[in-house]
């Protein structure tokens, strides 16, 4: 596909990233819209959610990430997430970098959504062009009628499913026993072990993940991750 034949629909909030301007400069047809899901629609069934390192981590803790993953999968056949920035910053941003990598693992393995890293906006634009170029021709409408999700229970399940070894069934049992994700995160190994299907080994892994502390010194933090 020639660049002049490429078309992308981009969320209005992405203007400040500078990426829409970069795409326009090389000849991509850009349409700015208020998108209910995703940031870049590069084909009728291909949508991309772009997140900075900071935003990715924030979205893990406030529950947005897994709700977004569910909605991306529900409405598009080929969703993808781009994480933009210097991955080495994780050791400074996150108290526990393993939470970051655990979330990436969940997105890739549980939701089957590819996670694509880029170092900056320029490279993100190039990746988007490469993804758009894979489409021989446009099939179907880019924009869909999508209702905003308001299912709090579903979002809570998504948050708990980010924990190691926790699927939807275990997440449901955790909510039933403890009442909320916050209470679940505070539960002891003994309390977690009492949940049907959990087991002490899995409970211990969850507790170790939630309690692990990473020292501020970057070299020490990297050594700890390397040793794991």
NUDOZA-568900 format. One line per 5 residues: their letters; for each residue y, x, z of N, C-alpha, C, O. Coordinates in nm, 3 decimals. Each point is the difference from the previous one (the first is absolute). Layout:
residues N
A = Y,X,Z,Y,X,Z,Y,X,Z,Y,X,Z  ...
***
This chain:
residues 228
XXXXX = -0.120,0.083,0.000,0.120,-0.083,0.000,0.126,0.087,0.000,0.009,0.096,0.077  0.085,-0.128,-0.162,0.126,0.073,-0.005,0.088,-0.039,0.118,-0.005,-0.113,0.049  0.087,0.207,-0.003,0.086,-0.027,0.116,0.092,-0.118,-0.025,0.025,-0.081,0.090  0.027,0.072,-0.212,0.094,-0.110,-0.029,-0.069,-0.137,0.004,0.067,-0.103,0.005  -0.201,0.101,-0.007,-0.074,-0.126,0.010,-0.042,-0.033,0.143,-0.055,-0.107,0.026
XXXXX = 0.082,0.200,0.067,-0.040,-0.020,0.138,0.095,-0.095,0.072,0.121,0.001,-0.023  -0.179,-0.081,0.112,0.079,-0.096,0.077,-0.049,0.000,0.143,-0.120,-0.001,0.026  0.213,0.002,0.068,-0.034,-0.010,0.141,0.092,-0.101,0.068,0.119,-0.009,-0.030  -0.177,-0.067,0.123,0.079,-0.088,0.085,0.006,0.067,0.137,-0.102,0.032,0.060  0.224,-0.013,-0.011,0.020,0.080,0.122,0.075,-0.080,0.106,0.093,-0.074,-0.030
XXXXX = -0.136,0.090,0.154,0.066,-0.069,0.110,0.142,0.051,0.019,0.026,0.120,-0.010  0.066,-0.212,0.038,0.143,0.034,0.015,0.023,0.109,0.106,0.091,0.081,-0.014  -0.173,-0.080,0.118,0.018,0.095,0.109,-0.030,0.144,-0.040,0.030,0.093,0.075  -0.090,-0.076,-0.193,-0.032,0.134,-0.047,0.117,0.070,-0.069,-0.010,0.116,-0.038  0.121,-0.186,0.022,0.117,0.060,-0.066,0.045,0.127,0.071,0.033,0.100,-0.064
XXXXX = -0.032,-0.105,0.198,0.051,0.114,0.077,-0.090,0.123,-0.009,0.042,0.110,0.034  -0.165,-0.129,-0.081,-0.091,0.115,-0.015,0.037,0.088,-0.119,-0.037,0.117,-0.006  0.112,-0.175,-0.088,0.038,0.074,-0.120,-0.104,-0.004,-0.110,0.026,0.044,-0.112  -0.144,-0.095,0.143,-0.109,-0.002,-0.097,0.028,-0.093,-0.119,-0.028,0.039,-0.113  0.083,-0.159,0.134,0.032,-0.085,-0.116,0.093,0.069,-0.099,-0.018,-0.014,-0.121
XXXXX = 0.117,0.087,0.171,0.093,0.071,-0.090,-0.072,0.110,-0.077,0.028,0.021,-0.118  -0.121,0.049,0.185,-0.077,0.104,-0.067,-0.084,-0.059,-0.113,-0.013,0.060,-0.106  -0.043,-0.179,0.130,-0.081,-0.066,-0.101,0.085,-0.047,-0.118,-0.040,0.011,-0.116  0.158,-0.062,0.147,0.090,-0.045,-0.106,0.044,0.117,-0.089,0.012,-0.014,-0.121  0.012,0.129,0.184,0.047,0.118,-0.074,-0.097,0.044,-0.109,0.042,0.051,-0.104
XXXXX = -0.171,-0.071,0.128,-0.098,0.044,-0.098,-0.041,-0.112,-0.097,-0.084,0.020,-0.087  0.146,-0.138,0.104,-0.021,-0.106,-0.097,-0.092,-0.114,0.040,-0.029,-0.087,-0.081  -0.017,0.085,0.207,-0.086,-0.109,0.046,0.084,-0.126,0.020,0.109,0.006,0.057  -0.159,-0.120,-0.104,0.068,-0.128,0.021,-0.021,-0.042,0.146,-0.114,-0.021,0.042  0.221,0.009,0.032,-0.006,-0.029,0.144,0.061,-0.136,0.029,0.111,-0.029,-0.044
XXXXX = -0.183,-0.053,0.118,0.051,-0.129,0.045,0.000,-0.001,0.153,-0.105,0.016,0.063  0.222,-0.035,-0.003,0.012,-0.001,0.145,-0.013,-0.144,0.051,0.075,-0.089,-0.042  -0.171,0.068,0.134,-0.025,-0.133,0.057,-0.025,0.012,0.150,-0.024,0.110,0.051  0.031,-0.222,0.019,-0.042,-0.003,0.140,-0.150,-0.030,0.002,-0.041,-0.115,-0.010  -0.038,0.219,0.024,-0.145,-0.016,-0.005,-0.056,-0.035,0.138,0.032,0.067,0.098
XXXXX = -0.115,-0.170,-0.089,-0.061,-0.036,0.129,-0.113,0.095,0.039,-0.034,0.012,0.118  -0.025,0.056,-0.217,-0.109,0.094,0.024,0.021,0.124,-0.087,0.025,-0.012,-0.120  -0.037,0.130,0.182,0.009,0.124,-0.075,0.142,0.038,-0.038,0.095,-0.076,0.020  -0.082,0.197,-0.074,0.130,0.053,-0.040,0.013,0.018,-0.151,0.109,-0.012,-0.055  -0.222,0.042,-0.011,0.001,0.025,-0.144,-0.117,-0.071,-0.065,-0.116,0.027,0.033
XXXXX = 0.144,-0.118,-0.124,-0.105,-0.061,-0.080,0.002,0.070,-0.136,0.094,-0.018,-0.077  -0.196,0.097,0.049,-0.002,0.079,-0.123,-0.086,-0.064,-0.108,0.000,0.046,-0.114  -0.073,-0.151,0.148,-0.077,-0.081,-0.094,-0.028,-0.133,0.067,0.028,-0.017,0.119  -0.082,-0.078,-0.193,-0.018,-0.133,0.056,-0.091,-0.003,0.122,0.015,-0.087,0.086  -0.109,0.183,-0.075,-0.090,0.004,0.115,0.006,0.134,0.075,-0.089,0.032,0.078
XXXXX = 0.194,0.044,-0.102,0.015,0.130,0.068,0.131,0.004,0.077,0.108,-0.005,-0.059  -0.118,0.013,0.191,0.117,0.002,0.085,-0.006,0.123,0.092,-0.107,0.041,0.043  0.223,0.016,-0.016,0.009,0.119,0.084,0.092,-0.025,0.118,0.112,-0.049,-0.016  -0.160,0.082,0.134,0.083,-0.002,0.121,0.038,0.144,0.030,-0.088,0.084,0.022  0.218,-0.053,-0.021,0.046,0.137,0.028,0.048,0.008,0.144,0.077,-0.083,0.046
XXXXX = -0.125,0.185,0.024,0.042,0.021,0.138,0.034,0.147,0.023,-0.069,0.089,-0.048  0.176,-0.067,0.122,0.027,0.135,0.047,-0.096,0.030,0.114,-0.065,-0.091,0.053  0.055,0.217,-0.015,-0.086,0.037,0.113,0.040,-0.078,0.125,-0.086,-0.052,0.071  0.215,0.045,-0.044,0.049,-0.070,0.120,-0.037,-0.149,-0.005,-0.048,-0.056,0.099  0.070,-0.006,-0.215,-0.026,-0.143,-0.011,-0.148,-0.031,0.010,-0.039,-0.102,0.056
XXXXX = -0.045,0.191,-0.110,-0.144,-0.021,0.007,-0.044,-0.005,0.146,-0.075,-0.089,0.040  0.120,0.186,0.039,-0.038,0.005,0.141,0.053,-0.122,0.074,-0.072,-0.059,0.080  0.197,0.022,-0.106,0.057,-0.118,0.066,-0.079,-0.125,-0.034,-0.023,-0.085,0.086  -0.019,0.073,-0.213,-0.072,-0.119,-0.042,-0.139,-0.010,0.062,-0.055,-0.109,0.012  -0.001,0.223,0.029,-0.129,-0.001,0.070,0.016,-0.063,0.138,-0.079,-0.086,0.040
XXXXX = 0.183,0.128,0.032,0.017,-0.045,0.138,0.056,-0.141,0.012,-0.027,-0.069,0.099  0.104,0.024,-0.198,0.052,-0.136,0.011,-0.087,-0.102,-0.073,0.032,-0.119,-0.003  -0.144,0.166,-0.055,-0.095,-0.093,-0.061,0.028,-0.037,-0.144,-0.078,-0.073,-0.061  0.189,0.123,0.004,0.034,-0.036,-0.137,-0.101,0.053,-0.102,-0.033,-0.069,-0.097  -0.014,0.191,0.118,-0.081,0.068,-0.101,-0.123,-0.081,-0.040,-0.023,-0.022,-0.119
XXXXX = -0.054,-0.022,0.217,-0.126,-0.066,-0.032,0.021,-0.143,-0.048,-0.082,-0.052,-0.076  0.189,-0.010,0.119,0.036,-0.130,-0.056,0.037,0.016,-0.147,-0.038,-0.081,-0.084  0.115,0.188,0.053,0.038,0.027,-0.139,-0.123,0.030,-0.085,-0.009,-0.045,-0.115  -0.085,0.120,0.170,-0.122,0.032,-0.074,-0.077,-0.127,-0.034,-0.048,-0.016,-0.113  0.036,-0.075,0.208,-0.069,-0.126,-0.025,0.067,-0.079,-0.111,-0.067,-0.057,-0.086
XXXXX = 0.200,0.053,0.088,0.075,-0.077,-0.100,-0.004,0.067,-0.137,-0.007,-0.068,-0.102  0.010,0.201,0.101,-0.011,0.071,-0.128,-0.134,-0.029,-0.066,-0.008,-0.027,-0.120  -0.099,0.032,0.201,-0.135,-0.026,-0.053,-0.018,-0.146,-0.041,-0.070,-0.031,-0.096  0.135,-0.057,0.169,-0.016,-0.143,-0.026,0.061,-0.041,-0.134,-0.052,-0.087,-0.069  0.164,0.151,0.033,0.076,-0.047,-0.116,-0.004,0.092,-0.122,0.040,-0.042,-0.108
XXXXX = -0.087,0.167,0.123,-0.004,0.092,-0.114,-0.136,0.068,-0.009,-0.061,0.036,0.101  0.015,-0.021,-0.223,-0.131,0.062,-0.022,0.003,0.150,0.026,-0.099,0.058,0.046  0.214,0.006,-0.076,0.009,0.145,0.011,0.121,0.042,0.085,0.100,0.046,-0.055  -0.108,-0.061,0.187,0.111,0.047,0.085,-0.015,0.149,0.031,-0.110,0.054,-0.006  0.220,0.010,0.039,-0.001,0.141,0.042,0.115,0.022,0.097,0.100,-0.072,-0.002
XXXXX = -0.116,0.173,0.088,0.107,0.036,0.094,0.039,0.145,-0.025,-0.085,0.089,-0.003  0.214,-0.067,-0.013,0.053,0.136,-0.014,0.064,0.040,0.132,0.084,-0.073,0.054  -0.123,0.188,-0.001,0.063,0.055,0.120,0.086,0.117,-0.045,-0.052,0.101,-0.049  0.181,-0.114,0.066,0.096,0.099,-0.052,0.057,0.086,0.112,0.047,-0.052,0.101  -0.053,0.183,-0.120,0.057,0.091,0.099,-0.090,0.117,0.030,-0.107,0.015,-0.059
XXXXX = 0.150,0.068,0.151,-0.073,0.119,0.040,-0.102,-0.036,0.108,0.038,-0.033,0.113  -0.165,0.040,-0.146,-0.106,-0.036,0.094,0.004,0.086,0.126,-0.041,-0.044,0.108  0.091,0.167,-0.120,0.008,0.089,0.117,0.091,-0.056,0.109,-0.009,0.043,0.115  0.096,-0.138,-0.151,0.090,-0.059,0.099,-0.074,-0.088,0.100,0.055,-0.035,0.105  -0.179,0.000,-0.136,-0.077,-0.088,0.088,-0.006,0.055,0.142,0.010,-0.075,0.096
XXXXX = -0.027,0.206,-0.085,-0.013,0.061,0.133,0.127,-0.013,0.084,-0.005,0.006,0.122  0.121,-0.024,-0.189,0.125,-0.020,0.072,0.031,-0.148,0.023,0.060,-0.037,0.101  -0.102,-0.047,-0.195,0.034,-0.142,0.006,-0.090,-0.077,0.095,0.047,-0.079,0.082  -0.177,0.104,-0.093,-0.098,-0.079,0.076,-0.047,0.074,0.124,-0.028,0.120,-0.005  0.018,-0.191,0.115,-0.054,0.059,0.122,-0.147,0.034,-0.020,-0.050,0.099,0.054
XXXXX = -0.017,-0.182,-0.130,-0.141,0.025,-0.029,-0.025,-0.012,-0.150,-0.018,-0.111,-0.050  0.018,0.223,-0.024,-0.020,-0.003,-0.146,-0.130,-0.066,-0.043,-0.011,-0.047,-0.113  -0.088,0.042,0.203,-0.126,-0.062,-0.037,0.016,-0.149,-0.028,-0.078,-0.058,-0.076  0.179,-0.004,0.135,0.028,-0.140,-0.028,0.040,-0.016,-0.147,-0.040,-0.096,-0.067  0.120,0.190,0.017,0.043,0.000,-0.140,-0.120,0.010,-0.093,-0.014,-0.078,-0.094
XXXXX = -0.072,0.176,0.122,-0.116,0.020,-0.087,-0.103,-0.112,0.015,-0.071,-0.033,-0.095  0.064,-0.025,0.213,-0.089,-0.113,0.021,0.046,-0.120,-0.082,-0.082,-0.073,-0.057  0.213,0.053,0.051,0.055,-0.111,-0.078,-0.025,0.020,-0.149,-0.036,-0.094,-0.070  0.055,0.217,0.022,-0.027,0.030,-0.141,-0.147,-0.026,-0.032,-0.033,-0.058,-0.104  -0.056,0.100,0.194,-0.143,-0.022,-0.020,-0.031,-0.149,-0.008,-0.081,-0.043,-0.083
XXXXX = 0.145,-0.036,0.169,-0.023,-0.144,0.000,0.047,-0.063,-0.130,-0.068,-0.085,-0.056  0.186,0.127,0.009,0.053,-0.055,-0.126,-0.094,0.032,-0.116,-0.029,-0.086,-0.083  -0.017,0.211,0.078,-0.084,0.044,-0.111,-0.142,-0.055,0.006,-0.055,-0.039,-0.103  -0.004,0.036,0.223,-0.141,-0.036,0.013,-0.023,-0.148,0.030,-0.091,-0.062,-0.055  0.175,0.005,0.141,-0.018,-0.140,0.036,0.062,-0.095,-0.102,-0.059,-0.102,-0.035
XXXXX = 0.179,0.136,-0.011,0.070,-0.087,-0.095,-0.025,0.041,-0.146,0.033,-0.076,-0.092  -0.090,0.195,0.071,-0.027,0.050,-0.136,0.129,0.014,-0.081,0.002,-0.025,-0.121  0.106,0.065,0.189,0.128,0.022,-0.067,0.027,0.150,-0.006,0.001,0.066,0.104  0.019,-0.009,-0.223,0.028,0.143,-0.009,0.133,0.037,0.063,0.099,-0.072,-0.014  -0.098,0.184,0.086,0.122,0.051,0.061,0.039,0.127,-0.073,-0.076,0.097,-0.003
XXXXX = 0.195,-0.097,-0.057,0.043,0.109,-0.087,0.121,0.070,0.061,0.104,-0.063,0.016  -0.114,0.192,0.018,0.114,0.073,0.059,0.091,0.059,-0.108,-0.047,0.048,-0.103  0.176,-0.052,0.127,0.097,0.068,-0.085,0.102,0.070,0.090,0.030,-0.051,0.108  0.025,0.166,-0.150,0.092,0.073,0.087,0.143,-0.053,0.001,0.073,0.021,0.097  -0.032,-0.092,-0.204,0.139,-0.046,-0.008,0.014,-0.112,-0.103,-0.096,-0.036,-0.069
XXXXX = 0.219,-0.019,0.058,0.026,-0.113,-0.088,-0.026,0.034,-0.146,-0.052,-0.082,-0.075  0.088,0.204,0.034,-0.021,0.041,-0.139,-0.147,-0.007,-0.039,-0.036,-0.049,-0.107  -0.049,0.099,0.195,-0.144,-0.002,-0.028,-0.058,-0.140,0.012,-0.097,-0.033,-0.069  0.155,-0.049,0.155,-0.044,-0.139,0.008,0.028,-0.070,-0.132,-0.085,-0.075,-0.050  0.203,0.098,-0.006,0.036,-0.060,-0.129,-0.098,0.042,-0.109,-0.042,-0.082,-0.082
XXXXX = 0.005,0.209,0.081,-0.096,0.050,-0.100,-0.136,-0.066,0.016,-0.065,-0.034,-0.099  0.022,0.015,0.223,-0.128,-0.064,0.025,0.002,-0.145,-0.046,-0.097,-0.049,-0.057  0.208,-0.020,0.083,0.013,-0.139,-0.043,-0.005,-0.012,-0.152,-0.061,-0.092,-0.054  0.126,0.186,-0.014,-0.004,0.001,-0.147,-0.143,0.021,-0.049,-0.044,-0.066,-0.094  -0.027,0.158,0.158,-0.139,0.028,-0.039,-0.088,-0.124,0.021,-0.088,-0.028,-0.082
XXXXX = 0.112,-0.046,0.190,-0.077,-0.121,0.027,0.033,-0.109,-0.101,-0.088,-0.073,-0.046  0.215,0.062,0.012,0.043,-0.101,-0.097,-0.054,0.033,-0.139,-0.034,-0.090,-0.076  0.025,0.219,0.043,-0.046,0.043,-0.132,-0.146,-0.033,-0.025,-0.044,-0.004,-0.115  -0.032,-0.021,0.222,-0.142,-0.033,-0.013,-0.021,-0.139,-0.058,-0.109,-0.033,-0.048  0.213,-0.050,0.051,-0.013,-0.136,-0.049,0.026,-0.003,-0.150,0.109,0.032,-0.046
XXXXX = -0.211,-0.071,-0.031,0.015,-0.006,-0.146,0.097,-0.110,-0.041,0.078,0.017,-0.094  -0.085,-0.125,0.163,0.093,-0.111,-0.028,0.008,-0.090,0.122,-0.091,-0.002,0.084  0.198,-0.072,-0.075,0.021,-0.088,0.114,-0.082,-0.128,-0.014,0.008,-0.068,-0.102  -0.085,0.037,0.203,-0.079,-0.123,0.000,0.038,-0.084,0.120,-0.019,0.042,0.115  0.071,-0.159,-0.141,0.035,-0.088,0.110,0.138,0.032,0.058,0.059,0.102,-0.032
XXXXX = -0.010,-0.191,0.118,0.133,0.019,0.061,0.001,0.107,0.107,-0.099,0.020,0.070  0.211,0.051,-0.058,0.014,0.101,0.105,0.024,-0.067,0.135,-0.058,0.039,0.101  0.141,-0.141,-0.101,0.039,-0.065,0.125,-0.090,-0.119,0.029,-0.036,-0.077,-0.089  -0.001,0.064,0.217,-0.088,-0.108,0.042,0.066,-0.079,0.112,0.088,0.049,0.070  -0.133,-0.173,-0.055,0.048,-0.081,0.112,-0.081,0.036,0.123,-0.118,-0.033,0.011
XXXXX = 0.182,0.102,0.081,-0.069,0.051,0.119,0.074,-0.046,0.125,0.120,0.022,0.015  -0.193,-0.085,0.072,0.057,-0.043,0.127,-0.010,0.111,0.102,-0.099,0.073,0.004  0.200,-0.061,0.078,0.000,0.101,0.104,-0.101,-0.035,0.107,-0.008,-0.115,0.045  -0.070,0.216,-0.004,-0.103,-0.024,0.101,0.063,-0.019,0.137,0.086,0.077,0.043  -0.131,-0.182,0.027,0.050,-0.023,0.135,-0.114,-0.011,0.100,0.017,-0.050,0.111
XXXXX = -0.133,0.097,-0.153,-0.119,-0.012,0.083,-0.005,0.114,0.102,-0.047,0.109,-0.031  0.095,-0.135,0.151,0.006,0.101,0.105,-0.139,0.050,0.037,-0.020,0.119,0.022  -0.076,-0.209,-0.014,-0.138,0.038,0.035,-0.056,0.099,-0.102,-0.065,0.097,0.038  0.090,-0.123,-0.165,-0.050,0.088,-0.106,0.064,0.138,0.011,-0.068,0.101,-0.019  0.196,-0.096,0.051,0.070,0.128,0.016,-0.055,0.076,0.120,-0.015,0.122,-0.005
XXXXX = -0.014,-0.194,0.113,-0.055,0.066,0.119,-0.138,0.060,-0.030,-0.031,0.110,0.046  -0.050,-0.182,-0.122,-0.131,0.053,-0.040,0.015,0.127,-0.082,-0.076,0.095,0.016  0.175,-0.095,-0.105,0.023,0.117,-0.086,0.037,0.122,0.083,-0.044,0.111,-0.030  0.125,-0.131,0.134,0.040,0.110,0.087,-0.122,0.059,0.069,-0.016,0.122,0.004  -0.070,-0.207,0.051,-0.119,0.047,0.072,-0.102,0.064,-0.094,-0.075,0.089,0.040
XXXXX = 0.073,-0.133,-0.165,-0.094,0.056,-0.098,0.035,0.143,-0.038,-0.079,0.069,-0.065  0.198,-0.023,0.106,0.038,0.139,-0.029,-0.069,0.098,0.096,0.000,0.121,-0.024  -0.059,-0.173,0.132,-0.069,0.085,0.096,-0.134,0.047,-0.056,-0.062,-0.072,-0.079  0.016,0.190,0.118,-0.125,0.054,-0.055,-0.122,-0.088,0.030,-0.026,-0.034,0.116  -0.047,-0.001,-0.221,-0.122,-0.077,0.016,0.020,-0.148,0.028,-0.095,-0.070,0.034
XXXXX = 0.219,0.021,-0.048,0.028,-0.141,0.029,0.020,-0.078,-0.129,0.094,0.026,-0.075  -0.182,-0.122,0.050,0.013,-0.090,-0.112,0.055,-0.133,0.048,0.040,-0.014,0.116  -0.037,-0.084,-0.206,0.062,-0.128,0.035,-0.075,-0.072,0.113,0.063,-0.064,0.084  -0.197,0.075,-0.082,-0.077,-0.068,0.105,0.031,0.058,0.138,0.023,-0.074,0.096  -0.023,0.208,-0.087,0.032,0.062,0.129,0.144,-0.028,0.041,0.029,-0.023,0.117
XXXXX = 0.061,0.025,-0.216,0.141,-0.028,0.029,0.015,-0.141,0.057,0.077,-0.022,0.094  -0.151,-0.073,-0.151,0.005,-0.139,0.050,-0.050,-0.007,0.143,0.058,-0.071,0.083  -0.164,0.143,-0.053,-0.056,0.000,0.136,0.096,0.066,0.099,0.009,-0.042,0.115  0.062,0.145,-0.160,0.098,0.066,0.086,0.114,-0.095,0.034,0.044,-0.007,0.115  0.004,-0.066,-0.217,0.108,-0.096,0.025,-0.047,-0.112,0.091,0.074,-0.046,0.087
XXXXX = -0.198,0.001,-0.108,-0.054,-0.108,0.083,-0.013,0.044,0.146,0.024,-0.080,0.091  -0.060,0.206,-0.069,-0.022,0.049,0.136,0.131,0.038,0.069,0.021,-0.032,0.117  0.067,0.102,-0.192,0.120,0.055,0.063,0.127,-0.079,-0.027,0.100,0.017,0.070  -0.102,-0.105,-0.170,0.115,-0.088,-0.021,0.104,0.050,-0.098,0.067,-0.081,-0.064  -0.050,0.213,0.052,0.102,0.055,-0.089,-0.034,0.144,-0.037,-0.078,0.064,0.071
XXXXX = 0.134,-0.011,-0.182,-0.022,0.140,-0.035,0.048,0.094,0.109,-0.063,0.103,0.026  0.175,-0.137,0.039,0.054,0.084,0.106,-0.099,0.015,0.115,-0.023,0.111,0.050  -0.035,-0.222,-0.007,-0.100,0.005,0.107,-0.125,0.075,-0.044,-0.063,0.070,0.080  0.028,-0.084,-0.207,-0.117,0.071,-0.053,0.022,0.150,0.003,-0.091,0.076,0.033  0.212,-0.033,-0.067,0.032,0.143,0.001,0.000,0.057,0.142,-0.021,0.120,0.019
XXXXX = 0.044,-0.206,0.079,0.004,0.044,0.140,-0.137,-0.003,0.067,-0.015,0.050,0.112  -0.083,-0.107,-0.177,-0.132,-0.017,0.061,-0.069,0.134,0.023,0.016,0.093,-0.079  -0.092,-0.084,0.186,-0.073,0.121,0.033,-0.128,0.009,-0.084,-0.037,-0.095,-0.068  -0.028,0.211,0.073,-0.127,0.018,-0.071,-0.102,-0.102,0.048,-0.072,-0.059,-0.080  0.066,0.040,0.213,-0.095,-0.095,0.058,0.027,-0.142,-0.050,-0.094,-0.074,-0.032
XXXXX = 0.221,0.036,0.027,0.036,-0.135,-0.046,-0.031,-0.018,-0.148,-0.051,-0.105,-0.041  0.081,0.206,-0.038,-0.028,-0.007,-0.144,-0.150,-0.007,-0.026,-0.046,-0.071,-0.089  -0.030,0.146,0.167,-0.145,0.007,-0.018,-0.069,-0.133,0.021,-0.110,-0.023,-0.052  0.175,-0.066,0.127,-0.061,-0.130,0.029,0.006,-0.095,-0.119,-0.067,-0.103,-0.001  0.147,0.137,-0.099,0.011,-0.085,-0.118,-0.127,0.013,-0.084,-0.046,0.111,-0.028
XXXXX = -0.010,-0.223,-0.013,-0.123,-0.001,-0.078,0.018,0.082,-0.129,0.092,-0.024,-0.078  -0.183,0.120,0.056,0.004,0.079,-0.122,0.087,0.124,0.009,0.002,0.080,-0.093  0.069,-0.063,0.204,0.091,0.114,0.015,-0.076,0.127,0.037,0.001,0.097,-0.075  -0.066,-0.096,0.188,-0.072,0.118,0.047,0.093,0.101,0.064,0.118,0.007,-0.034  -0.173,0.073,0.126,0.081,0.097,0.072,0.054,0.109,-0.091,0.113,0.044,0.018
XXXXX = -0.192,0.001,-0.115,0.041,0.108,-0.089,0.123,-0.039,-0.081,0.095,0.077,-0.011  -0.098,-0.196,-0.047,0.114,-0.047,-0.079,0.121,-0.025,0.091,0.113,0.031,-0.038  -0.137,-0.086,0.155,0.109,-0.024,0.095,0.067,0.131,0.039,0.122,0.007,0.014  -0.203,0.097,0.005,0.053,0.130,0.038,0.085,0.059,-0.113,0.105,0.060,0.026  -0.149,-0.077,-0.150,0.076,0.050,-0.114,0.136,-0.069,-0.009,0.102,0.063,-0.028
XXXXX = -0.102,-0.194,0.052,0.125,-0.076,-0.003,0.094,0.047,0.111,0.118,0.024,-0.024  -0.173,-0.009,0.143,0.082,0.042,0.114,0.053,0.141,-0.021,0.115,0.028,0.034  -0.199,0.063,-0.090,0.044,0.137,-0.026,0.113,0.003,-0.102,0.094,0.078,0.013  -0.105,-0.164,-0.116,0.106,-0.006,-0.101,0.131,-0.047,0.060,0.106,0.058,-0.026  -0.113,-0.163,0.106,0.122,-0.058,0.057,0.063,0.090,0.108,0.121,-0.004,0.021
XXXXX = -0.204,0.085,0.046,0.050,0.082,0.111,0.033,0.143,-0.039,0.063,0.072,0.078  -0.106,-0.029,-0.198,0.020,0.140,-0.039,0.147,0.035,-0.005,0.082,-0.078,-0.051  -0.048,0.194,0.102,0.138,0.050,-0.001,0.007,0.124,-0.088,-0.084,0.090,0.011  0.185,-0.085,-0.096,0.021,0.116,-0.086,0.122,0.076,0.050,0.108,-0.058,0.014  -0.125,0.185,0.014,0.111,0.081,0.050,0.108,0.014,-0.106,-0.028,-0.009,-0.119
XXXXX = 0.151,0.030,0.165,0.114,0.006,-0.091,-0.003,0.120,-0.091,0.050,-0.004,-0.113  -0.109,0.113,0.161,-0.005,0.120,-0.081,-0.081,-0.027,-0.127,-0.115,-0.042,0.008  0.175,0.065,-0.124,-0.061,-0.034,-0.128,-0.130,0.075,-0.021,-0.099,-0.058,-0.046  0.096,0.186,0.077,-0.118,0.081,-0.024,-0.116,-0.047,0.086,-0.115,-0.005,-0.044  0.147,-0.028,0.168,-0.105,-0.048,0.090,-0.055,-0.131,-0.050,-0.121,-0.022,0.003
XXXXX = 0.212,-0.068,-0.051,-0.044,-0.128,-0.051,-0.090,0.015,-0.120,-0.100,-0.071,-0.012  0.134,0.164,-0.079,-0.082,0.022,-0.118,-0.136,0.056,0.039,-0.102,-0.038,-0.059  0.100,0.127,0.156,-0.125,0.059,0.045,-0.091,-0.106,0.058,-0.121,0.000,-0.023  0.181,-0.093,0.100,-0.080,-0.106,0.060,-0.066,-0.086,-0.107,-0.118,-0.033,0.011  0.195,-0.005,-0.115,-0.054,-0.081,-0.107,-0.108,0.076,-0.075,-0.100,-0.058,-0.042
XXX = 0.121,0.187,0.025,-0.097,0.080,-0.074,-0.132,0.009,0.075,-0.108,0.005,-0.059  0.120,-0.003,0.192,-0.121,0.016,0.081,-0.083,-0.127,0.006,-0.119,0.004,0.031  0.183,-0.120,-0.062,-0.070,-0.130,0.018,-0.111,-0.019,-0.103,-0.068,-0.103,0.001
***
